[in-house]
Amino acid sequence: MPPRTTVVGGCGHVGLPLGIAFAEAGAAVTLLDTHAGRVGEVNAGRMPFLEWGADAALARALDAGRLTATTDADCVSAAEVVVVTIGTPVDEFLDPKVRTFDRAMDDLRHRLRPGQLLVLRSTVYPGMTERLIARFRDSGPAVDVAFCPERIAQGYALKELYELPQIVSGGSPAAVRRAKDLFRLLTPDLVELPPREAELAKLFANTYRYVNFAVSNQLYLIAQRHGADFARIHAAVTHKYPRLGGFPKAGFAGGPCLLKDTMQLAGFNHNSFPLGQAAMMVNEGLPAALVDFVKQTRDLSRDTAAILGMAFKGNCDDPRDSLSYKLRKVLTLECREVLCTDPYVADPSFVTADEVVRRADVVFVGACHAEYKHLRFRQPVIDVFDFLPARPDAARQAA
Ligand SMILES: NC(=O)c1ccc[n+]([C@@H]2O[C@H](COP(=O)([O-])OP(=O)(O)OC[C@H]3O[C@@H](n4cnc5c(N)ncnc54)[C@H](O)[C@@H]3O)[C@@H](O)[C@H]2O)c1
């Protein structure tokens, strides 16, 4: 019988799909969240954000009576398993906000009872799991503590939760065994690590991706500076050449995880992480660099510029830490007017994509939403992603 489970932070981007997946596997799941608006939406059967395939799965879980959302923390003591999926952001110094997480864990500690399994699913600062294990050992209650990092790509959780192997770690053999039993509800493919290595594995994975994006973005900037087409070079060198299979295209590397996790790793290593810090400079500098290139051949001061896509990535409705906003800031200082559009991000100041096509003098692609593929532009388009169909006039790269 799947365990009665409470997901703390259960109406968030990680907690909600995970809670739905456990409910689909037969567990009775309570989603605890401090965000009353999201709790209301979930109980009404509406996803508070876009997650492909989740609407139907949420409806099924609610109809079966296996899922409910609440702001009432009493559900913590009623559960057999408590899974933590609250946010773990960095502060204005790019240091992890460890105290916020600690406070949340202290609140939780007073509600937990002996015999429960506590699973950390949030991406935590290395050492956090061992600290929690020690705190519970010294001050109780006697719970089993596990750390099982989330590795889904936002938007695709309800596919990937069943397809990706789960990394499992714990403070005792019992914690590991129980965490394995829990995640076996989703997949038989489990990989065990000690807690410190599991924490580093999660950070390494996101950092590796972030650094790889920076490599492509740096090479894009070099190509651009010397009048070469990065996309054409990329297509040539990856064609039937498996050694470069993982060479990503250029593009904005924004969002709530990649930079944050790279900086967590830097913080953990006493801010000595030159590769990660260089990656940050390249990726975060890309919006301004694109505008600088355009300015070499064009006076932007009388132009209406437009940004196509404000979410942090394509086919997604999440604007958190999207580099499109950084681009908007740069363009606002340079241009007469800046238009923003996004079919998924609700903002009354945004215009339609048709208005962008009609009114903009120059267009920047900010997020690769599938809806943009069919648009046809007469004006120059800066498409760092090489996402839009190629144009015969080749005005895509250089405005
Ligand atoms: N978003 C992703 O794709 C993704 C992928 C892998 C890992 N992660 C990690 O998962 C964690 C959560 O990220 P997210 O994107 O789901 O964040 P999120 O902000 O979407 O969700 C967090 C939820 O926790 C709630 N919350 C905050 N404090 C709470 C508390 N004390 N009690 C109850 N609820 C509380 C918030 O209201 C919110 O709904 C982070 O550590 C993140 O790094 C995220």
The ligand as an SDF file (V2000), in Angstrom:
LIG
                    3D

 44 48  0  0  0  0  0  0  0  0999 V2000
   11.5200   24.2220  -11.2850 N   0  0  0  0  0  0  0  0  0  0  0  0
   12.2180   23.1730  -11.6850 C   0  0  0  0  0  0  0  0  0  0  0  0
   12.1510   22.7600  -12.8440 O   0  0  0  0  0  0  0  0  0  0  0  0
   13.1230   22.4320  -10.7320 C   0  0  0  0  0  0  0  0  0  0  0  0
   13.7770   21.2630  -11.1740 C   0  0  0  0  0  0  0  0  0  0  0  0
   14.5830   20.5600  -10.2920 C   0  0  0  0  0  0  0  0  0  0  0  0
   14.7550   21.0310   -9.0000 C   0  0  0  0  0  0  0  0  0  0  0  0
   14.1380   22.1840   -8.5980 N   0  0  0  0  0  0  0  0  0  0  0  0
   14.3150   22.6100   -7.2120 C   0  0  0  0  0  0  0  0  0  0  0  0
   13.1020   22.3460   -6.5270 O   0  0  0  0  0  0  0  0  0  0  0  0
   12.8640   23.3230   -5.5170 C   0  0  0  0  0  0  0  0  0  0  0  0
   11.5160   23.9800   -5.7430 C   0  0  0  0  0  0  0  0  0  0  0  0
   11.5270   24.6840   -6.9730 O   0  0  0  0  0  0  0  0  0  0  0  0
   10.1730   25.1340   -7.6880 P   0  0  0  0  0  0  0  0  0  0  0  0
   10.5450   25.6110   -9.0370 O   0  0  0  0  0  0  0  0  0  0  0  0
    9.1530   24.0740   -7.5470 O   0  0  0  0  0  0  0  0  0  0  0  0
    9.7540   26.3800   -6.7820 O   0  0  0  0  0  0  0  0  0  0  0  0
    8.2950   26.9970   -6.6900 P   0  0  0  0  0  0  0  0  0  0  0  0
    8.4680   28.3670   -6.1430 O   0  0  0  0  0  0  0  0  0  0  0  0
    7.5530   26.8010   -7.9590 O   0  0  0  0  0  0  0  0  0  0  0  0
    7.5680   26.0880   -5.5920 O   0  0  0  0  0  0  0  0  0  0  0  0
    7.8430   26.1620   -4.2300 C   0  0  0  0  0  0  0  0  0  0  0  0
    6.4970   26.1450   -3.4970 C   0  0  0  0  0  0  0  0  0  0  0  0
    6.7760   26.0900   -2.1070 O   0  0  0  0  0  0  0  0  0  0  0  0
    5.8410   26.9120   -1.4350 C   0  0  0  0  0  0  0  0  0  0  0  0
    6.4210   27.1980   -0.1240 N   0  0  0  0  0  0  0  0  0  0  0  0
    7.4870   27.9880    0.1590 C   0  0  0  0  0  0  0  0  0  0  0  0
    7.7710   27.9210    1.4730 N   0  0  0  0  0  0  0  0  0  0  0  0
    6.8920   27.0630    2.0260 C   0  0  0  0  0  0  0  0  0  0  0  0
    6.6870   26.5560    3.3360 C   0  0  0  0  0  0  0  0  0  0  0  0
    7.4740   26.9200    4.3480 N   0  0  0  0  0  0  0  0  0  0  0  0
    5.6690   25.6910    3.5390 N   0  0  0  0  0  0  0  0  0  0  0  0
    4.8690   25.2900    2.5080 C   0  0  0  0  0  0  0  0  0  0  0  0
    5.0140   25.7290    1.2490 N   0  0  0  0  0  0  0  0  0  0  0  0
    6.0150   26.5910    1.0100 C   0  0  0  0  0  0  0  0  0  0  0  0
    5.6580   28.1010   -2.3710 C   0  0  0  0  0  0  0  0  0  0  0  0
    4.4490   28.7940   -2.1040 O   0  0  0  0  0  0  0  0  0  0  0  0
    5.6730   27.4130   -3.7410 C   0  0  0  0  0  0  0  0  0  0  0  0
    4.3680   27.0560   -4.1710 O   0  0  0  0  0  0  0  0  0  0  0  0
   14.0660   24.2750   -5.5890 C   0  0  0  0  0  0  0  0  0  0  0  0
   15.0290   23.8330   -4.6850 O   0  0  0  0  0  0  0  0  0  0  0  0
   14.5440   24.0910   -7.0210 C   0  0  0  0  0  0  0  0  0  0  0  0
   15.9160   24.4290   -7.1510 O   0  0  0  0  0  0  0  0  0  0  0  0
   13.3230   22.8820   -9.4330 C   0  0  0  0  0  0  0  0  0  0  0  0
  1  2  1  0
  2  3  2  0
  2  4  1  0
  4  5  1  0
  4 44  2  0
  5  6  2  0
  6  7  1  0
  7  8  2  0
  8  9  1  0
  8 44  1  0
  9 10  1  0
  9 42  1  0
 10 11  1  0
 11 12  1  0
 11 40  1  0
 12 13  1  0
 13 14  1  0
 14 15  2  0
 14 16  1  0
 14 17  1  0
 17 18  1  0
 18 19  2  0
 18 20  1  0
 18 21  1  0
 21 22  1  0
 22 23  1  0
 23 24  1  0
 23 38  1  0
 24 25  1  0
 25 26  1  0
 25 36  1  0
 26 27  1  0
 26 35  1  0
 27 28  2  0
 28 29  1  0
 29 30  1  0
 29 35  2  0
 30 31  1  0
 30 32  2  0
 32 33  1  0
 33 34  2  0
 34 35  1  0
 36 37  1  0
 36 38  1  0
 38 39  1  0
 40 41  1  0
 40 42  1  0
 42 43  1  0
M  CHG  2   8   1  16  -1
M  END
$$$$
